[in-house]
Amino acid sequence: MIGVPARGARPPSLLRALASATHPGPAVAVTAAGTLLAVAAGIPAGRTALVCAAVVAGQASIGWSNDWLDADRDRAVARADKPVVQGAVSPSLLRAAALLSAAAAVALSLLLGIVPGLLLLLLVASGWAYNAGLKRTIWSFTGYVVGFGALPAGVVAAAPGSGAAPWWLVAAGAALGGAAHLANVAPDLEDDLATGVRGLPHRLGARVSAVTGAALLGAASLALVLGPAGPPTTTGWAALALAVPAAVVAGSAGRPRFRRLAFPAVMVLTVLDVVLLVLGGAALS
């Protein structure tokens, strides 16, 4: 059943609704991070494009599956920002799109090889597991921590002749994932509780979640600065400096009026950190 738009409101077109349901902000940020990591790892252009396509397909499937599986919950709390609530797209269409894009992600990822393919698909599987029910448990953070840690591991493994990704890169990805989870849930804490969702951030509360997210951002940046061999570079110190305002914003998520700023801050920091890795020429394998 398609939702009913608010009186006087005109639902967006189907294509726009489908694009919105991918959760384009985080999808673009994760795809950009994965593609830039491929550049930093010295992956040839053709394989870098394949990495980008695999991540795009996986992120689209995660976004569509989220809006499909949460359709009833979103209607119950009148989430007017959701296309399914606006009446622009049906849950059945979102389900079909999610399954097709997941199949595309499997095919594209495995074209990179078994090891990198499975690692990139771990990111997709983590997102689906989160959407399917993990977010309702105290283990909700594992979907983000595992997924964000698997992304750099999979990208580095896709480099020809490459070994495993360095520990500090995987650790930084996992820490950023934990911060992203806490920040992403912050604006919807009350709506989630009203519909029976009690993940880790809901149990910690808004204030503790915000402080924890800020600490994780700092830990991620420290790993990127101190992890690579040799003395910290100028770009490394720049990454640490960028973490300060992002951590301040994330730490402010305990206050309702600042909650929607925390997640974009984490996503922007993630992409900027990868840009600085590219510029700094750190060895990723």
N, C-alpha and C positions, 0 to 999 in steps of 0.2 A: 504493500500500500504506500503510495506517495504521500508525503506530508502536505499539509495545507498551509500556504503562505499567509502571512498576516494581512489583515484587511487593508487594501490600498497598496500593498507591496507587490512588486512585479518580480517573479522568480527569475534568476539568471538563465541564460541559455544553457542547453545541455552540455556543450563543450566547456563552457566556463565553469559549470557546476562540477564536471568531472575533474577539471584542472584544480579547482579549489579543494576537492576532496582528497587530492594527493597530499595535502598539507605542504604546499609548495615551499614555504620558508625553510623548514628543516630539510626537506628533500633536496632543495638546491644547495644548502650549506653542506650536507653530507656528501653529495655528488661532487661539489667543488673540492672538498677536502680530499676525497679519494682520488680525483683526477690530478690534483696538485701533488699528492704523495707519489703518484705514478711518475710524474715529471721529475720529482726529487730523487726517486729511485733509479732514474736513468732508463726507464722502460721505453722502447721504441714507440714512435707515434701511433702506428697501427694498433699495437696492444694497449696503449694508453686510451685510445678511442674505445676499445673493447671494454676496458675497465670502466670507463665512464658510462657506456651503454648498460653494462651489467648492474652498476649501482643505481642508475636511473630506474631501470625496470624493478629492481628490488624495493627501492623507496616508494615507487608508485604503488606497488602491491601492498606495502605496509599501510600507506595512507588510506587506500581504498578499503582494505580489510577493516581498518579502524572504524571508518564511518559506516560500513555495512554492519559490523557486529555491535556497534554502539547506537544504532538507529533508534531503538526503543528508548534507551536511556536518554538520548539527546532530545527526543520528543517530550519525555516526561519532565525535563527541566527547561523546555522551551529554548533550546540553543539556537537562536535566530541566525547565528553565523554559519550554521551547518546546512549545506545544500539539500540534504535529505529532509530537513525540517522545513526548509523554504518551499518544498514541493518541486524542486528542479530535477531531482533524480531519485530513482527507486532503489531500495536496498538490494533487490535482485540484480539490477544492472551493476551496482557497485560490487556485488559478489562475483559476477562474471568478469568484470574488469580486473578485480584483484587476483582471481585464479589465473587468468590469461597472462597478466604481467608477472606473476610468480613463475609460471612455466617459462616465460621468456628469460627471466632472471636465472633460472636453472641452466638453460641452454647456453646463454651468453657467458655465465660464470665458468662453466665446465670447459668452454672453448679455450680458456686461459690455462687449463691443466687441472689435474685432480686436486692437488694441494691448495693452490690459490682459489680454485673454484669452490671447494668445500668451505674454506675460511670465509670467503665473501658470502656464501649462502648461510653461514652461521649468523651473520648480521641480519639477513632476511628472516631466518627462523626465529631469532631472538625477538624481532619486532612482531612477528605473528603470534608467538607465544605470549608476549605482553598483551596484545590485543585480545587474545582468546581467553584470558583469565588470570594470567600471572599478575597483572596490575591490581587485582583484588586481594593479593596476599602480601605478607610481610617480605616476601622475596621479590617484590616488584622491581627493585633496583637491578636485579641480575639481567633483565632484558637489555637495559641500556649499557651496563658495565661490560657484559660479554660482547654485545654487538659492536660497541665503539672500540673495544680492544681488538676484535677480530678484523675490523676494517683495515688498519695499517698492516696487520700481519698478513692478510690476504693480498694486499697491494704489493708489498715487498716480495712476497713469494712469487708473484707474477713476473718479476724481473728475470730475464734470461740468466741462468747460472747463479741465481741468488740463493742465499741461505735463509735462515730464519730472521725475522725482524728483530732489531735490538730490544732488549727488555724495557728500556726507558721509553721507547716509542709506544709499545703496547700498553705500558703502565700509564703513560700520559693520556692515551686514547680512552682507557678504562676510567680514569679519574674524570675526564671531560664528560664521559657518558653518565657517570653518577651525578655530576653537577647538572647535566641536561635533564635528567629524570626529575630531580628535585625542583628545578626551575619550571619545567613544563607542567607539572602538576599544580604548582602554586596558584594559578588563577582560578582553578576549578575545584579547589578543596571542598567547598560547601556543597556544590552540585554533586560531586562524587559521593560524598557522605550520604547525601539524600537518596542516592540510588544504590547504596550498599557497597560502594567501593572503599576498601580500607587497605591501601597499599602502605609501604613504609612511610612515605611523607605524611600520610593522614594520621599515622600512629605517632610520628614524631611531633606533629604540629607545625604550623607555619613558621614560627620563629626559629625553632631548632633546625628545621629543614633549610631555612635560608642561611643560617650560619654554617651548617655542614656543607652546603653547596658552594659557599664562598671559600671554605677551606679546601675543598676538592679542586677548585679552579687554581688556587695557589699551588697545590701539590702537583697538578699537571704541568704548570709552567716551570716549576723547579725541576721536574724530571726532564723537561726539554732543554733546560739550561745546563744542568749538572750531569746529565746522563751521557752525552757524547764524550768520546775520548779527547783529552787535551783541555786546556783552559777555556772557560766560557768565552764565546765570541760576542762581538757587538750586537749581532742579530739576536743572540741568545738573551742578552740583557734586555734588549728591546721587547722580546717576548714576555719576560718577567714584568717589565714596566706596563705592558698592555694588560696584564692580568689584574693589576691593581684596580683600575676603574671598573672592570668587569666584575671583580669580586665584590666591590662596593655595591654595585647594582644588584648582584645576586643576594648579597647580605641584606639588602633592603626589601627583599621579597616577603619578609615577615609582615610588612605593612600592606594592607589591601590595595592602596592606590599605586604601589610600585610593582605589584606581582607580575603584571603582563610585560614588564621590561626585562625580567630576569632571563627568560629563555632566549630572546633575541640576543642578549648580551653574551650568553654562553656560545651560541652559534657563530656570532661574529668573531669571538675570540678564537674559536676552533679554526676557522678559515684563516684568520690572520696568523695564527701560530704556524700553520702549514706553509703559508706564504713565506714566513721568515725562515722556515727550514729549507725551503727551496733557495732563497737568497743566500743563506749561510753555508750551503753546500755540505751539510752534515752527512756522514756516511750512514745510510739506512739499512745496510746489510753487512 
